[in-house]
Amino acid sequence: MENKKLEPEEEDSAAKVQKLAEKMRFRLKEAMAQRGGSEAFLHWLRSDGKKGA
C-alpha cells in the first residue's frame, strides 16, 4: 500500500469517520454496561442505535 498524502478534503472525511466510530464504540459500551453482553449489542442494533431505546 502506498503512503500518499491525503488531500485536505480526504483528511476531513477520515476525521469524521474516526469520530463516528468513537461515538459508536461509546454507545455500544454504554448499552453493554446497562444490559450486559451480546444481548445489549443486539438490542442496540434493533433499536437503530437510538439513545434510550
Order of alpha helices (4+ residues) and beta strands (2+ residues): alpha-alpha
